[in-house]
Amino acid sequence: MHADRYKLDFRLTLPLLAIAIFAACIGAWALIERNNMTSTYIRGYTDVWNSHIKRIKQVIGSELHSQHADILEILISGFNDDPGLVDLAIIDSAGKVLFANDPDLKGRQAASSFMHFDVAELAHALGNGAVDGQLVLTEKNFHSLEGISERDSHRLQGLHATHRIPLHSASTLFGGAEEVILFIDLDYSHWLDEINASVLKQMGYFSIIALTALLILIRFVRARLAEPIMAITRGVEEFKRGSAADIEVRGAGPVAYLGKTFNEMSRDLSLTLDDLHHNRQRLDRILESMADAVIATDSHGTVERMNGVAERLTGWPRSEAVGRPISEVLPFCHVETGEDLSKELARILQSKKKIPLAQARLKTRSGNLLWISGGTAPITDKDGQGEGAVFVFRDVTEQIKAREERELAVLSFETGGPQLIANAEQRVVRANAAVLSLSGYSLEEFYSLKLPDLYASQRDKGYLEFLSTNFATDDGYSGRTVRKNKSGTFKSFLETVRVQRSKSGEPSHFIVNLQDITSLETAENTYQALVESMYDGVLIVGKSGIVDCNTRISRMLDADKEDIIGRGIMDFTPEFQPDGSSSKERLRSVVAELGSHGEGSIADTKYGKPVEWALTGLSGKSVEVEASLSSAQIASERVILVNVRDISQRKRHERERESLLRELAQTEKLIRMSSRAYGIVSWEIDVESKEMHWSGNTEEVLGIEQDRLADHYDGILEFIHEDDQAEVIAAFEQAFASREGFKLECRIRRQDGEMRWTNTQAEMETDIYGNPLVLRGAVADITDLKTAQEEIERLAYFDPLTGLANRRLMQDRLQQAAYHAEREGQIGALLFIDLDRFKLLNDSLGHSKGDILLTHVAERLRRCTREEDTVARIGGDEFVVVLPSTGTNTDQAAKGASRVAAKIQENLSGNYQVGDHYYHLTASVGVTLFPSDGDQAVDLVHHADAAMYQAKKNGRNAVAFYHAELQTSADSRLEIERDLRLALEKSQLELFYQPKISRDRGVVGAEALIRWQHPEKGFISPAEFIPVAEETGLIVDIGQLVMEETCQQLAVWNKGQPRGQCISVSVNVSPIEFRRSNFSESIKAIVARYNVEPEWITLEITEGVLIENLDDTVAKLYELKALGVKTSIDDFGTGYSSLYYLKNLPFDELKIDQTYVRDIIDDPNDEAIVSSIIAIGKNLGLRIVAEGVETDSQAELLIKLGCSVHQGFLYSKPLPVELFSEKYINGRQQAKIQRI
């Protein structure tokens, strides 16, 4: 870094400084020069424009009239040659531009047209502007303006002024105004560019001269100063890296002398540093080789050095410890008191003496505590002044712990039960006070004895045998022995001998534990008595299995002792334990762990607490036990002593408790969740004090803040609906009196005023004596439920569209009315109302508009019926009115029903407005009386329906009363509908074809006619089933069938025929079919499917289609025309004949109805009508076809009138496809009608 600084100072600093000074001088001069030139220019430019303004003022102030407008515009636009002019305008007092140098701005508001126009300045000019003298131009700096438009974005600085000019009193150019405002906006930034260029040019000359002088200066400094200093710098850097400096400096002088002196000094210093480095490395090796930890500090106690042992013991890496206080790296505390010894470290540093570190503990960086031992010594200079200290210490934690363990072992040995310790030769080397007390011997006498010396006899075999073995495998013995004390008394002991081995595996000591069982053997001479006396079950398990047990364990296993002894533990253990572990694996693990610890309790192993185990008795009974295991040697055999305690009841209680706790927690969770999810608020009332407490979600559920609810139960009446308050008080009082709960529905008013329905359920909690303690309840908001119930009830009994009663409610009221009329001797009436031609309107208008029509009809029905009458909509456009009483005899009732029916017809018939259009409706009404025509609601509805159909047959918009024959007709229609559906399914419908005959060309086409041959009833006329099909919608399926079969047959007939000999077929289209939105698409799809030419098909449409939804009809006709399908007006003259339709719609054919042809010979009117139809058709270019031609005279007259294409029985009846093909298709070349 130092070398870099020198480089920057001498090689760059001086030149940069010179450049900076030069640039500052040049910049200051340029700024002053530019300001002087700018000021001179602005003054001159201002003077020029002041003179221009004065001239403009003179012109404007003179007498100007409207013919002078062009002169003024030329004057103002003439200043556009000035490159500095931006805006020059004359503005009236309202801020409107009258004249401007930009003609496009004329007539606009100045505030939105001129960038720097200020309305405040306009007001000032109007009030205080100068009239005479020079104009004062205010300079504007455009740098400070926001929102500069694109045309002004290049401007930097400019001038603008706003000045009032009084007008000549006779001037009319400005509309009689007394004064105007002259607004000027100037931009002189282009002149600033020239000024800047001039200044820059002069700066360039100065810069060239200055740069030349600067280069000369840099060359001089480099040769005389920079290069020698850089040579010295390189030498210093080499010396810093450890190399001796060898600086080459040419010439003489101070810098050269400095370089030579530095060379000599660096060589001497390098030798000294080498010696110092060598000594330091040796010191580091010595420190690292030491077994003790070493830390050196300076005089302030800051760590300077430490070896690896110190790093390991303190936990501080050397890189982090160096530079830290010794008290932080080596925090001592007193071994007994735990006192912090940081202050002691400071005392050690100041003492300048060697001080041992005793009774101290070190807290490592990780927080562990170590016992340490060592000392400190001061580090002094040659004058004896302290330079620091060195701390030397070692970890003695393990030694301290071992010492403490030994002390604890000795203490335990001395204060424990009778115990001996013998050496490898079995000589007693230690005996505790308990043994001395039992034996009567002194300690010195014991030291002269061996283990077998005190032995008298043994209850269990194996003690002497054990002591005489080589102990290669046996590590202990357990059994009962008899020993004789110093006084000659014999005592019985339960004796355990454990072998303690050295690292080599050889026995080093024998530890003998004695338990005096003399008193026990006095009471019972066998260990069986001891085992049987134990409350818990006992098992003694040997290598061959269970060798003994007590009665307690036999009861647990539900077996005799003889059945238990000899079996293995697994014979009484299920395959898996309750925790799911394998019983075999777990038993193997427990036994192996016990065996690895020799004699002793399982508590010495990882099974530190008794083992829980599942047992199964011979009868299958399951028992859960707690087993304590220990190993022992009985009669020279290694066994496992198992103490078994039945914990089945305890485990059952624990499982029940856990199950109850889980259920309780789950129940509480579900209650909380359900309370939140279903909006339930809970409360409780202390029966004695009547204090009431609420749960915390009252605001969320009830909309009432909790602090607004009173502490007393009657305080809630504030929020209860007035009509429900008495019921609420009664419910609470009844609960307190009867000590029972209650259920209650009431309305609560929320704080925001909204009324909500609630359901409250309360239960009384009592003590064990039945005394009431707390009344608890839950409140749920059931407003939505109430609303849903009301909606369900409304939907169940009322029509959702019109709000009228539905069929269900109507039938119920009708039945009740029939019973009442029969009981009271009254006669009522049922009116069945059907809207005429509504289906056509609904299909053409769309169902949404049809629904609007139905609501209007319902409203009119309400207005013309009484309150006790029932008005119902039972489906589609069918309405029913139930009149409970219309008279006491049939004539009176019939007249009353007729009056009501006529009134309904009068109200329903007429125009209905839907949107911007009006639609005309009429209604047909069927009437039946009850109970004279029946007393069952279902039958009465059928009767009225039949009467309604009779009204439609009578010409629609009529009223008809029921009689028995009408029901027969209705039943017949129902039967036709059922059979017609079956006919469609079983293909009973068949197409017949009737030819169209031309006098010149023979067969020119045919009409496809549907025929139904019923398998039982025979031929059924189309006049019978077509109306039923149209009413039920089956006409759509029939029309699809006719179109499909027609196209299929055309493909067969015209296959391979020349174009001129291809036959065409006409198909009748029902209005219901035609009004379907996809009618044209379906025709197109069928034509494409059978690959027939569209021109082979003619669709016959009745005139009635044309008057309904004309726009849709026109669109579909033109779609068919574009497809190539021909269209024909069927039965022309019988419907809404209109020349408008013939003129404007793309029809190809016109068919004269047979009603006119039938009497054409005898009735001149019919002849005139037919003649007119033919003339109209020919003039419009339509082909004329006469249908129903049955006689030669009819044919001759039609030809005479100009109609040469006929269809009728004169030529042929409708024929099945086989006969038609044989007669007219197969021999089509000869199929000409000769008489025509």
TORDRENRO-276812 format. One record per residue (C-alpha): x, y, z. Coordinates in steps of 0.5 Angstrom, whole numbers, plus 500, padded with zeros to 3 digits. Each point is the difference from the previous one (the first is absolute). Example, Ala and Ser with C-alpha at 12.3 -4.5 7.8 and 13.67 -1.06 7.14 Angstrom:
<zamars>
x|y|z
525|491|516
502|507|498
</zamars>
This chain:
<zamars>
x|y|z
500|500|500
506|505|502
503|499|493
493|501|496
500|506|504
506|503|498
499|498|493
493|504|500
504|506|503
506|501|496
497|498|493
493|502|500
499|505|505
504|505|498
497|500|492
493|499|503
501|506|504
503|504|495
494|498|495
495|501|505
503|507|502
500|502|492
493|497|499
497|504|506
503|507|497
498|498|493
493|498|503
499|507|504
502|504|494
495|496|495
495|501|505
501|508|501
501|501|492
493|496|499
496|504|505
503|507|497
498|498|493
493|497|502
499|507|503
502|504|494
496|496|496
493|500|504
501|507|501
500|501|492
495|495|499
495|503|505
501|507|497
498|497|493
494|497|503
498|506|504
500|504|493
496|494|497
495|500|505
499|507|500
498|500|493
495|494|501
497|504|505
499|506|496
497|496|495
495|497|505
499|506|503
497|503|494
493|500|497
500|493|497
494|497|497
498|493|498
503|501|493
507|501|503
500|493|503
504|498|494
505|505|501
501|499|508
501|493|498
506|501|495
503|505|505
500|495|506
502|494|495
506|504|497
504|500|506
500|492|499
507|501|497
503|502|506
503|494|503
499|501|507
493|502|500
496|494|503
493|503|501
497|507|498
492|500|502
495|505|501
495|498|505
494|503|503
498|501|507
497|493|501
507|496|498
497|499|493
505|500|494
498|505|495
506|500|495
507|496|501
506|499|495
497|493|500
494|500|497
498|493|503
499|504|507
495|505|498
494|499|504
503|496|505
501|501|508
507|503|501
501|496|506
500|494|497
503|502|493
507|504|503
505|496|504
502|507|504
493|503|500
498|502|508
493|501|501
502|504|506
505|505|496
493|501|495
497|502|506
505|505|502
501|503|493
493|501|500
500|504|507
507|503|500
503|499|493
504|506|497
496|504|494
506|504|498
508|499|499
504|495|500
498|493|501
504|496|505
502|493|499
500|495|505
506|495|499
498|492|501
504|495|501
497|494|497
504|495|504
496|501|506
493|498|496
497|494|501
495|497|494
504|503|494
496|498|494
504|496|494
500|507|496
504|503|506
504|495|502
506|503|497
500|506|503
504|502|506
499|508|501
496|505|498
495|506|501
493|501|500
495|506|502
493|502|501
498|507|498
493|503|500
498|504|494
494|505|500
496|500|494
497|506|496
493|501|501
498|500|493
504|493|499
495|494|498
505|495|499
500|498|507
493|499|501
499|507|504
505|498|505
504|506|504
506|496|500
504|494|498
507|497|503
506|499|496
504|494|502
507|498|497
504|494|501
507|500|498
506|495|500
507|503|499
503|493|501
503|500|493
504|506|501
503|496|506
502|495|496
504|505|496
503|503|506
502|493|503
503|499|493
504|506|501
502|499|507
502|493|499
505|502|494
504|505|504
500|494|505
503|496|495
506|505|499
502|500|507
499|493|501
506|498|495
504|505|503
499|498|507
501|492|498
507|502|497
502|503|506
498|494|504
503|495|496
507|504|501
499|500|508
498|493|500
506|497|496
504|504|505
497|498|506
501|493|498
507|500|498
503|504|506
495|497|506
495|495|498
505|494|497
505|501|506
494|499|505
497|494|496
507|497|500
500|501|508
493|498|501
501|493|496
506|499|505
496|501|506
495|495|497
505|495|499
502|501|507
493|499|502
500|493|497
506|498|504
506|502|494
505|504|501
499|507|497
505|501|494
498|507|497
503|503|494
500|507|500
504|504|494
503|507|502
501|503|506
496|505|505
496|498|506
495|495|497
506|496|497
504|500|507
493|498|503
500|494|496
507|498|501
499|501|508
494|496|500
503|494|496
505|499|506
495|501|505
496|494|497
505|495|500
502|501|507
493|500|502
499|493|496
505|497|504
497|502|506
493|497|498
503|494|498
502|498|507
494|503|503
496|495|495
504|494|502
499|501|507
493|501|500
499|494|496
504|496|505
496|503|506
493|498|496
503|493|500
502|500|507
493|502|502
496|495|495
504|494|503
498|502|507
495|495|503
497|506|504
496|506|498
504|507|499
497|507|499
504|506|500
497|507|501
503|507|500
500|505|506
493|502|499
498|492|500
498|500|492
502|493|497
506|500|496
502|492|499
497|494|502
501|492|498
496|495|497
499|497|507
497|507|502
496|500|494
497|493|502
498|501|507
497|507|500
497|499|493
502|507|497
504|499|493
506|504|500
498|505|495
494|502|504
504|500|507
506|504|498
498|507|502
494|499|505
501|501|508
503|494|503
494|500|505
495|499|494
504|494|497
502|497|507
494|501|504
502|497|507
495|499|506
501|497|507
500|492|500
495|500|506
497|507|501
499|501|492
503|507|501
502|504|494
508|501|500
500|505|495
503|505|505
505|495|502
503|500|493
501|507|500
503|499|507
505|495|497
502|505|494
502|505|505
503|496|505
506|498|496
501|494|504
499|492|498
493|498|503
497|493|500
493|499|497
497|495|505
493|499|502
498|503|493
495|498|495
500|503|493
494|501|496
501|498|493
497|504|494
495|495|499
497|501|507
504|493|503
503|501|507
507|497|500
505|499|506
507|503|499
506|500|503
506|504|499
503|507|501
502|507|497
507|503|500
501|508|498
504|502|494
505|506|501
504|504|496
508|501|501
498|505|505
495|496|504
494|503|498
494|496|498
499|498|493
494|495|501
499|493|503
500|493|498
495|495|502
501|493|500
495|495|502
497|493|499
494|496|500
499|496|507
492|499|499
501|492|499
505|500|506
495|504|505
494|496|497
504|493|502
502|503|507
493|502|501
497|493|498
505|496|504
498|504|506
493|499|499
501|492|499
504|500|506
494|504|504
495|495|497
504|494|502
501|502|507
493|502|501
496|495|496
498|493|501
505|494|502
505|500|495
507|497|499
506|501|495
505|495|499
506|500|495
501|495|494
503|495|506
493|500|503
503|504|506
496|505|503
503|507|499
494|504|502
494|499|505
495|505|502
497|502|507
494|495|498
504|494|499
504|501|506
494|501|504
497|494|498
506|495|500
503|503|507
507|500|497
504|506|500
503|503|493
507|498|501
497|493|502
496|500|493
506|502|496
503|493|502
494|496|497
498|498|494
493|499|497
499|493|501
503|500|507
494|503|503
495|495|496
497|495|505
494|497|495
496|501|494
493|500|499
501|501|492
505|496|497
505|503|496
504|505|505
506|496|501
500|498|493
500|507|497
506|502|504
504|494|498
499|501|492
504|504|496
495|505|499
501|500|492
492|501|499
497|501|507
500|507|502
495|499|506
497|496|505
493|500|504
498|496|505
499|498|508
505|499|504
501|499|508
506|503|503
503|499|507
502|507|504
505|501|505
495|498|506
499|493|497
493|502|497
497|498|494
497|505|495
496|499|493
502|505|495
497|501|493
507|501|497
502|503|493
507|500|497
502|504|494
507|499|497
504|507|498
504|499|494
507|504|498
501|502|493
503|494|498
494|496|502
503|497|506
496|500|507
503|506|504
495|500|506
494|496|503
494|505|502
496|496|505
493|503|502
497|496|506
492|501|502
499|497|507
494|495|499
500|497|507
494|502|503
496|498|493
503|493|500
498|500|507
492|501|498
501|496|494
505|495|498
500|501|492
500|506|495
493|497|498
497|503|506
503|507|498
498|500|493
493|498|502
500|505|505
501|506|495
493|504|498
503|500|493
501|494|495
507|496|500
503|496|494
506|497|500
503|499|493
505|495|499
503|498|493
495|494|499
494|505|502
497|502|506
502|496|506
496|503|505
494|505|502
496|502|505
492|499|501
499|508|498
503|499|493
496|493|499
493|504|502
503|505|495
501|495|494
493|496|502
505|494|501
502|495|505
508|501|502
501|493|497
497|502|493
505|506|501
506|497|502
504|497|494
497|505|495
504|506|497
498|507|500
497|501|493
495|494|502
497|506|504
501|505|495
496|503|494
504|501|493
500|507|501
500|505|506
495|506|501
504|505|497
501|495|493
507|498|501
502|492|499
500|497|507
505|495|498
505|506|498
498|504|506
501|494|505
507|498|496
502|507|501
498|501|507
504|493|502
506|502|496
501|507|504
499|496|506
505|495|499
505|506|497
500|502|507
501|494|504
496|499|507
496|506|502
493|503|498
498|502|494
500|507|502
507|501|499
499|499|493
496|505|495
494|497|502
501|504|506
493|499|503
496|494|500
498|497|493
492|500|498
498|493|497
494|497|498
499|493|502
494|495|498
498|494|504
498|493|498
493|502|500
501|506|495
500|505|505
504|506|499
504|503|506
504|507|499
506|499|506
506|504|502
506|496|501
507|501|503
505|496|498
507|498|503
505|494|499
502|496|505
503|493|502
496|495|503
503|493|502
506|501|495
495|502|494
499|507|497
493|502|501
496|506|499
496|503|505
493|503|498
496|504|504
493|501|497
495|505|502
493|500|497
498|507|497
494|498|495
496|504|504
504|506|501
502|499|492
492|500|499
499|506|504
506|503|496
497|499|493
493|502|503
502|506|502
504|501|494
494|499|496
496|504|504
505|506|499
500|499|493
493|500|499
499|506|505
505|504|496
497|498|493
493|502|503
503|506|502
503|501|493
494|498|497
496|505|504
504|506|499
500|498|492
493|499|500
498|507|504
505|504|495
497|496|494
493|500|501
500|507|504
498|498|507
501|504|506
500|497|507
498|503|507
499|498|507
496|503|506
501|499|507
493|498|503
502|503|507
502|507|498
497|500|493
507|503|497
500|498|492
507|499|497
501|499|492
505|497|495
505|505|497
496|499|493
494|504|501
502|506|495
502|495|495
493|495|500
495|505|503
503|507|498
500|502|507
506|502|504
501|496|506
501|506|504
493|503|498
497|493|503
498|501|507
502|496|506
493|498|502
496|496|496
494|505|499
505|505|497
500|496|493
492|502|500
503|507|496
502|496|494
494|495|500
494|502|495
494|503|504
496|494|498
504|495|503
503|503|506
494|497|505
501|493|497
508|501|501
499|502|508
495|494|501
505|495|497
505|502|505
495|501|506
497|493|498
508|497|500
501|503|507
494|497|503
500|493|497
507|499|500
500|498|493
503|503|493
496|503|494
500|501|493
498|507|497
499|503|493
500|508|500
503|506|496
506|504|503
501|507|497
507|501|498
504|507|502
499|502|493
493|499|500
499|494|496
495|495|503
503|492|500
496|494|502
504|496|506
499|493|503
502|499|507
501|493|504
501|500|507
501|495|505
501|500|508
506|498|504
499|497|507
504|497|505
499|493|503
494|502|504
496|503|494
501|507|502
501|505|494
507|503|499
500|503|493
496|501|494
504|499|494
498|501|493
502|501|493
497|505|495
500|499|492
498|505|495
495|496|496
498|506|495
502|496|494
497|494|502
493|504|501
501|503|493
502|494|497
493|497|503
496|505|498
503|500|493
499|492|500
493|501|502
499|505|494
503|496|495
496|494|503
494|504|499
501|506|495
502|500|493
507|504|500
499|504|494
493|503|501
499|499|508
494|497|498
498|493|504
503|494|496
496|493|499
501|497|507
497|506|503
495|501|495
498|493|501
500|500|507
495|506|500
496|497|494
499|494|504
498|504|507
495|504|495
497|494|497
499|497|507
497|507|503
495|501|494
497|493|501
500|501|507
496|507|500
496|498|494
504|505|496
503|500|493
507|502|498
503|500|493
507|499|498
503|504|494
506|497|495
503|506|496
505|499|495
503|505|496
499|500|492
506|499|496
504|502|506
505|494|498
502|503|493
501|507|504
504|497|505
504|496|495
501|506|495
501|506|506
505|495|504
498|498|507
502|506|504
495|504|497
495|494|500
501|500|508
499|508|500
493|499|496
498|494|505
501|505|506
496|505|496
494|495|500
501|498|507
499|507|502
494|501|496
497|494|503
501|502|507
496|507|498
494|496|497
499|495|506
498|500|507
504|500|506
497|493|502
501|497|493
506|496|498
504|502|494
506|495|498
505|499|495
500|492|499
505|500|494
503|504|494
494|505|498
495|496|504
496|504|505
494|497|505
495|504|504
497|497|506
493|503|501
498|497|507
492|502|499
497|503|494
493|498|502
495|495|503
497|497|494
503|498|493
497|506|496
502|505|505
507|497|501
501|499|492
498|508|499
505|502|506
505|496|497
499|503|493
500|507|502
507|499|504
503|496|493
497|506|496
504|505|505
506|496|500
500|499|492
499|508|499
506|501|505
504|495|497
499|502|493
504|506|497
506|503|499
506|498|505
507|505|500
506|496|500
506|505|499
499|505|494
495|495|497
492|498|501
498|493|499
492|498|500
498|494|504
493|497|501
498|494|504
496|494|500
496|498|506
497|493|502
495|500|506
498|494|504
495|500|506
501|497|507
497|496|503
495|498|494
506|498|495
504|497|506
503|501|507
507|498|499
505|505|498
504|496|495
494|498|496
497|507|500
507|503|497
499|495|495
493|502|498
502|507|500
506|498|495
495|497|496
496|506|500
505|504|498
502|496|494
493|500|498
501|508|500
506|500|496
496|495|495
495|506|500
504|505|497
505|502|506
498|506|504
494|496|502
497|497|507
497|493|500
497|496|505
502|493|502
495|494|498
502|493|500
502|499|492
505|505|501
504|496|505
499|494|495
504|505|495
505|502|505
501|493|502
501|498|492
505|506|500
504|497|505
500|493|497
502|503|493
506|503|504
502|494|503
499|496|494
504|505|496
506|500|504
500|492|500
499|501|492
506|504|500
504|495|504
498|494|496
500|504|493
493|499|498
499|507|496
501|499|493
501|505|494
496|500|494
501|505|494
495|503|496
502|503|493
500|507|498
498|499|492
502|505|495
496|501|493
507|500|496
505|496|504
496|495|504
502|499|507
504|506|502
500|498|508
497|497|505
497|502|507
502|495|506
494|499|505
501|496|507
495|494|501
499|496|506
498|493|499
498|498|508
501|492|501
493|500|503
496|506|498
502|500|493
501|506|496
500|507|504
499|506|497
505|506|500
495|504|502
499|496|507
507|499|502
504|507|497
496|504|505
502|496|505
507|500|498
500|507|500
497|501|507
505|495|503
507|502|496
500|493|496
499|504|494
508|502|500
502|492|500
495|499|495
503|505|495
507|498|501
497|493|498
497|503|494
506|504|498
505|494|501
496|495|496
498|505|494
508|501|499
501|493|501
495|498|494
502|506|496
507|498|500
498|493|497
495|503|495
505|505|497
506|496|500
503|500|493
495|504|497
501|506|496
499|507|503
493|501|496
497|493|502
501|501|508
494|500|504
499|505|506
496|499|506
496|505|504
500|499|508
495|503|504
503|504|506
496|501|506
500|507|503
503|497|507
506|497|496
501|506|496
501|505|506
506|495|503
506|504|500
504|495|497
495|498|494
504|502|494
506|497|503
497|493|501
497|501|493
507|501|497
503|494|504
495|495|498
501|502|492
508|500|501
499|493|504
496|497|494
504|503|495
494|503|496
499|507|496
496|505|504
496|502|494
497|493|500
496|502|507
495|505|501
497|502|507
493|502|500
498|505|505
494|503|503
498|507|499
499|500|508
507|500|501
502|506|496
496|505|505
504|497|506
507|503|502
501|502|493
507|502|500
502|493|502
495|497|495
504|505|494
507|498|503
498|492|500
497|501|493
506|503|497
505|495|503
496|494|497
500|504|493
508|501|501
500|492|501
496|499|494
494|497|503
493|503|497
494|502|504
493|500|498
494|504|504
495|494|501
492|501|500
501|507|498
494|505|501
497|496|506
505|504|505
503|507|500
501|501|493
504|506|499
503|503|493
506|502|505
502|493|502
500|498|492
504|506|498
505|500|505
501|493|502
504|495|496
495|495|498
500|496|494
493|497|500
493|501|502
495|495|501
493|501|499
496|497|506
495|495|498
494|504|503
500|505|494
501|494|495
494|496|503
495|505|498
503|503|494
496|498|495
493|502|503
502|506|504
503|506|496
503|503|507
504|494|500
502|501|493
502|507|501
504|499|506
504|494|496
501|504|494
503|506|505
504|495|503
503|498|494
501|507|497
504|502|506
504|494|500
502|501|493
501|507|501
505|498|505
503|495|497
498|494|504
498|493|498
492|499|501
498|493|502
493|499|501
498|494|506
494|496|500
498|499|493
495|495|499
496|501|494
502|501|492
496|506|500
504|503|506
506|498|496
498|504|494
498|506|503
507|501|504
504|499|494
495|505|497
502|505|505
507|499|500
502|494|505
503|494|497
503|496|506
494|496|503
500|495|506
494|496|502
496|494|500
498|501|492
508|498|499
501|496|506
499|498|507
506|501|505
504|493|499
505|496|504
507|501|497
500|493|497
494|502|495
502|507|499
507|497|498
497|495|495
495|505|497
504|507|500
507|498|501
502|494|496
497|502|494
501|507|501
501|501|492
493|498|499
497|503|506
496|506|497
492|501|501
498|500|493
493|503|501
504|506|502
</zamars>
